[in-house]
Amino acid sequence: MDKQTISRDGTPIAYERSGDGPAVILVSGAMSTGATVAPLAGSLSDRCTVLAYDRRGRGASGDTAPYAVDREVEDLAALIDAAGGEAALYGVSSGGALALRAAASGLPVRQVAVYEVPYALDDASARERAEYTESLTAALGDGRKGDAVALFLSLTGLAPQLIQGARQSPMWSEMETIAPTLAYDDQVMAGGRIPHDLLTRVTCPVLALAGGASEEWMRRAARAVAEAVPEGTYRVLTDQNHMVEPGVLGPVLGEFFAG
């Protein structure tokens, strides 16, 4: 990350800027940094000015206790200022929930696109999220960062044997480094239910995306987002799953953001 802006509470937020055109800020999800969305920035930069940033507590950005979701909204406000005073937002997974919250707060957001925000659609899913929150809080409170990462991977559906294999990989220590931010994403998701009241306050156009190869509930959740906002569009990307390919997603977002 070669640039930095300062959030309202004094936290430095690192970002990279590329391309030319309407400004778009890329908001990564859990266990991700600005580097995770860098390939998408490359795919978008022919049509847009793209800001890919490290969310607080990750990568080259700072962190200031105590955490609050509002502080992450203020981080986006600082990035929007750095982008010229107005920007569109793209958020993936829980980063999409943050992008929608920022737009609902009244920031100068031109458009929002989200990909597979994992909202809970029924009581069973909501109970699973509540159990995850309880276990995650306990693991992080005890300093068991590896167990926190394993809990998250289990929530995403990764098989136990694959999680055990991941523990032996060189990437595991990097994942443990940002494990405390899992609590941040958990707070952003606010229990996991679709926040209908919040979504009615998102007055800009919203594009809610899901992958055709993802689980069916992901598509249902994306459709629910599009239906809950005043000006929403729902679209499925054929053959894509939660790890959407930048080369497929980039042109879709470019058309939406730059028209």
N, C-alpha and C positions, 0 to 999 in steps of 0.2 A: 504494500500500500504506500503510494508516494505522496498522498495529500492528507490533510488533517483539518477537521473543524472542531469547535468546542461546543459541547452541549450546554444547556442552561445551567446545569449543576456543576459545570467545570470539567466534566469528563471529556477527554479527547477521543474523537471518533475518526478512525482512519478509513480512507476510501481511495479508490482509483477512478479516474475519469477518462472516458474514451469516446470517440465518435463525434458526430455533428448532427444537429437537428433538435427536435423537442426533447426536453430532459426527462429521463426515466431513472428511477432509483430501484435497484434490485434488493429485495429483502429475503435473506436466506432463512431456512427453517432450523429445527433443532439439530444439534451436533454438526453445524455447518458454519463456515466463515465466508468472507467475501471471495476467497479463492474458489469456493464451491460453485458460485454463480459466474465466475470469470469466463468460462466457455460461452455462456449465454450472452454475456456482455459483448464478446467478439462477434456473435451472430447478429446482434442488434445494432452494432455501432455504425453500420453503413447507412442507417436511417435515423438514428437517435443519438443524442448525447447521453451516455450511460454512466451512472455512478454505482459502482459495486463497493459495498462497505462491510467492515467487520462490526457486527453488532457488539454492544458493550459486553465486556468480559471475554471477548474472543480475539484471537489474532493480535493485531497491532493496536487495537482500541483499548482504552482504559476501562475502569469499573469503579463505581462509587457506591458504598453501602449507605443506607439500606436500599435494596432493589424495589422498584415499583414500575408497573407497566407504563405509567405516565412518563417516566424518565425515558423510556424507549420511544415514546411518541415525540418527546422533546428532541431526542437524537435525530429523528426524521425531520423535525422542523429545522434543525441546524443544517441538515443536508440539503433541504429544499432551498434555504437561503443561499447555500454555496452553489446550488444549481442555477440561481438567478431569480428566485422568488416564487417559482411555480414548478411543479413537476408531476409526472405520472408515477404510480407505484406498481411494481410487480412483486408479489409475494408467493413463495412456495410453501406448502404445508402450513405449519404454525406461523411462518412468516407472512402468510396470507391473512391470517387472523389479525396480526399486528398491522398490516397495511390497511385493512378494513377499519380497524379501530382508529388509526391515524386520520383516515378520510372522514370518519364520523365525528372526529373532534373539532372539525372546522379548519384544518390546515388547508393551504392553497394547493389542493390536489386536483389535477385536471382529469385523470382517469385512474381506474384501478383494475388490474388483472390479477387473478389468483389461480393457483393450480392446486387442486386437491387439498383444501383445508380439511383436516380430519375431524369434522364435527360429529358428535354422537347423535344418532337418529332415534334411539329408543332407550328405555330404562335400563336394559341389560348393559348396553354400551356405556351409559352414564355411570353405572355402578362400577364397571371395570376401570373407568377413568378415576373414580374416587379412590379405589383400592390402589391404583398406581400412584396417585398423589400421596397417599399415606405412606406407602413403601418407599417412595422416592425421598420424601422428607426425612424419614428415619435413616436411610442410607447416607444421605448427604450430611445429616446432623451428626452421624457417627464417623464421618470422614471416609466412608467406604465408596470412593468414587467409582471403582471398577464395578461394584454391584449396582450403582446408579446407572451406569452405561448399559449393563446387562438388562436391567429392568426396562429401559427405554427400547432396546433392541427386541426384547420379548413383546412389548406393547405393539411394535410394528409388525409382529408376526414371524420374526426370524426364529427358526427352529433351535432348540437348546443345544444340539450338537454343533450347529454353526456358530452360535454365540461362544461356546467353549473354544472352538477353533479360532475365533476372532481374538480371544484373550491372549492367544499365543503369537499374534501378528505384531509386526513393528508399529502398526497404526494405533495399537491399543493405548499406549502411553499418551499419544496426542489426544485421543478421545477422552481419557481421564482428565487431561488438563482443562478441557472446557466442560467437563461433567457438571460443575455447579450451575452452568447456564441452563441445564435441563429444568431447573426450578423456575427459571425466567419464562421459558416457553410454556411450562405448565400453568403459570399465572396468566400468560397471554390467552391461553385457551379457556380460562375461567370456568372450569368444570366440564367443558367440552360440548355443551349444548349449543345449538344455533342461536346466536344472540339477536333475536328478531327486532327488539326495540332499538338496539344499536344500528342494525343494518338499515332500518328505515331512515336513519339520519345520514346515510351515505348518498349524497345528492348528485354526485358525478356518475358518468357511465361506468359500469362494472362488467368485466368479462370473466365469467367463472368457467374454468377449464378442468377437464378430467381426461384420463387415458382410457381408451377403449379396451386395453388389456388389464386394467386395474380391477380391483374388486368392485362389485356392483354398488356397494354402499358408498364408495368414493364418488361415483357418478351421481348418486342420489343426493349426496351432500352438496356437490357443486351445483346441481339444479336448484336445490333449496336456497342456496345463496343468491342465485340469479333471480329467483322468484321473490325473495324477501326485500331486495333493494328496489328503490323506485325505478331505476333504469338499468336493468340487468339483462345480459345475454349469456346463454349457456352453450357450450360447445365441447364436443368430444374429439380428441385427437386419436385417430385410428392407430391401433397396434402399440400405443404407448402405455407405460405403467407409471408408478410413482417416481421412478428415476427417468423422467422425460428427457428425450434427446434434444440438446440445444439446437441442432440443425433442423428439427421439426418444429420446435416451439418458437424459435426466433422469427421466422417469417410471419407466423400468426400474430405474435405480439407487435411486430413491426407494422403490420397492416392496421392493427387496432390503435396503436399509439401515434403513428405518423400518417396513416390514411393514404 
